[in-house]
Amino acid sequence: MSGDAAPRPASAETVEQLVRQRLAEAFGGARGVVESAIPTIAFTVCFIVSDQLRLSLIVSVSLTVVLLVARVVQRSNPQFVLNALVGIGIATIFASRSGEARDVFLPGILYNAGYAAVFTVTILIGWPAVGFLIGAVVGDFTAWRQDKGMRRLCAQMTWLFVLPCVLRVVVQYPLYVADEVALLGTAKVVMGWPLQVASLLAMAWMLSRNRTPLETRPPTS
C-alpha cells in the first residue's frame, strides 16, 4: 500500500545498510558495472591504437555481443549488457552518419550533461534521484521520503552521481570541439571506468559508516 513505509530486510538497522543493499541489487553487482564499461573502453583503446573508426566500432560491438551471448548461455540477467549494446549502437549511428571518429563520443557527452542537469534538479527540489532508485527496487517510489536520514543520505549520494558527469563534460567537450580525438579517447577511458570506480568507492565509504538509524514512522490514521 502506498501509505506504508517501504519494506526493508530484517538485517538492515541503519539507513546506510539499507541503501547499500538496494544499490547492489540495482547495479547488478561488480559484473554488471564491468559489462557496462567494456564497450566504451574497447572502442577507445582500439581507435587510439589503430586509428580505424570502422574497425574500432566492429571490435566494440563484437565484444558486447560476446558478453550478451555469455549471459544468455548462463541464463542470467542480460540487462546491463543490453544497455551497453544500445549505447554503443547509438554511438555507431552518430559516427557512421558523420564519418568522424569524434562523434562516437558525442552521445556520451550529451548524456552526461543531461544526466547531471536532471539529477541536480531532483536534489534542489527535495526529491533526490537515488531515492527513486531505491523505491523502484522495493516497489514504492515515495516511501523513502518519510525518513529524514534516508532523504539526506539519498541527496548526498545523488551528488556523487552528478559530480563525475560534470567533470566528464567540462573536460571532454572542449576536446570534442577541438577535434582532438586521441586526447578525447584517452579522457573517455580515464574518466569513464576509473572515475566511476572512484565514485562507487566514495559511495561505499559513505554507506560503510552505518551511523543513521532508520526511523519507525508512526501509523497513519
N, C-alpha and C positions, 0 to 999 in steps of 0.2 A: 504493500500500500504506500502511496506517495507520502503520507503523513508520518510514517515510521522512519526511525533512523536507519541508515544503511547497515545491513548485517556485517559482522566482522568475525574473523576467525577467533576461536577461543584463546589461541596463543597470543593474540595481539592485545597488549596492555597499554601501548603508547601510540601516539599519532605516527611517530617515525616508523615503528614496526608495521603498522597497517599500510602506510603508503609504500614502504619497501616491498611488501608482498604484492600490492596491486600493480606497481610498476614492473616487477619481474614478470607478472602474468601478461601485461600489456605489450612489453617489448619482445617477448618470446625468448628471453634469456640471452646468453652470450652468442649463441649460434644465430639467432635472428638478427642481432646487431651486425655481426660479421657478414652475413649474407647480404644485408642491405648495402654494405660498403664496397664489396668486392667489384661490382661492375664499374663503378667510377674509378677506382684505383687501377683496374686493369686497363681501361681506356687511356688514362692519363700516362701511365708508365709506358705503354706500348707506343703512344704517339710521340712521347719525348725521345724514345729510342729509335723509332723507325721513320718518323715524320710522314707517316702514311695515314691519312684520315680513314679511308675505306678499311684498311687492314685493322686499324685500331677499333673501329666500330664492330667489325666481324669478331675479333677476339673478345671484346667485352660482352657482346650479345651471346656468343657461343658459351662462354663461361657461365653466364646467367642461366642459360638453358640447361647446362650440365647440373647446376645446383638444383634447378627445378625438377629434373628427372630424378636426382637423388632423393629429393623429398617425396616424390610420387612413389618411388620404389620402396622407400621406408614407411610409406603410408603415414607420414607426419604432416603437420600443418604447413602448406606452401605459401602462406600469406605474405611473408616477408620477401621471399624470392619473387613472387608475382609483383609486389610493389617495386622491387628493384628493376624488374623487366619492363614495367611501364615507364619508369624513369629513364632508362637507357633508350627505350623506344622513342620517347618524346625528344630526347637529345639527338637521336639519329635523324629524326624528321627535320629538326631545325638545321642541322649541319648539312644534310643532303639537299635541302632546298636552296641554301645559300652557297654551298661549296666551300665554306670557310670553316676551318677547324675550331676557331674561337667560338662559334655558335653552338658547339656541343655544351659549352659551359653557361650559355645564356639562360636556359631554363632553370639551372641551379641558382643563378644569381637572382632571377626574378622570384623564384620560390622562397629563398632565404629572406628577401626584402619583404615579401608579403607575409610570410610566417612571423617575422619579427614584429611587423606592424599589428597584425591581428592579436598576437599573444600579449603585446604591450597594452592594447586597448582592454583586453579581458582583465588585466591586473588593475588598470586605472578605474574601471567601473565596478570593481569588487567581486568579479567572477573569474578568478584566475583559471586558465585553461587546464592546468594539471588536475584541478578538481573534477572537471568533466571527464578526464581520462579515468580517474578513479571511479566516478559514477557510472561510466559505461561498463566497467568490469563488474561492478556489484549490481547493476540493473536499476539504479536510482540516481538520476543525474543531478539532483539538488540536495539530497540528504546531508552531504558532506558539509554544507554551509552552516548547519546547525551547531557545529563545534568550532569555537573561536580559534583554538590551537590548530585545527585542521585547515581553516581558511588561511591563517598566517603562513603555515608551512607550504601550502599549495602556491601562495603568491611568491614565496622565496624560490621555490623550485621552478616556477614558471619563468622567473628572471634568468635562471640557469639555462633554460631552453632558448631564451631570447638572445643572450649575450653572444654565443657562437655564431648565430645568424647575422647579427650586426657586424661582427668582426669580419666575416667572410665577404659581405657586401662592400665594406669600407676598403678592404684590401683588393678584392678581385675585380670590382667594377672598373677602377682606373686601368688595370691591366687589360681588361677587355676592350676598353675604348682605345687604348694604345696598340691593340693587336699584338700584344706580347704573349704569344701562345705558349711558349716554353715556360715563361715565368708564371703564366696563368695556370698551366697544368701543374707546375710544382706547388703553387699556392693551393690548388684544389686538393692535392694529396696531403700536404702538411696541415691544412686547415679543415680537412674532412674527417677522416677516421681518428687521427691523433687528437684533434680538438674535441671530437665527440667523446673520446675516452676521458679526456680531462674534465669535461662537463659531467659525465657519468660518475667519475671519481669524486667530484665535488658533491654530487647528489648522495653518493654512498656515504661520504663523511657526514653530511648533514643528517642522513637517516640513521647513522650508527650511534648518534648521541642518545636517542631514546629518552628524551627529557620531558616531553609534553604529554601529560596524562590525557587519555580520552575522557571526554565529558559524558556523563549519563544524563540525557535530556529528560526532563520531567514529562510524564504522559500528557498528551493534549486532551482537552475536554471535548 
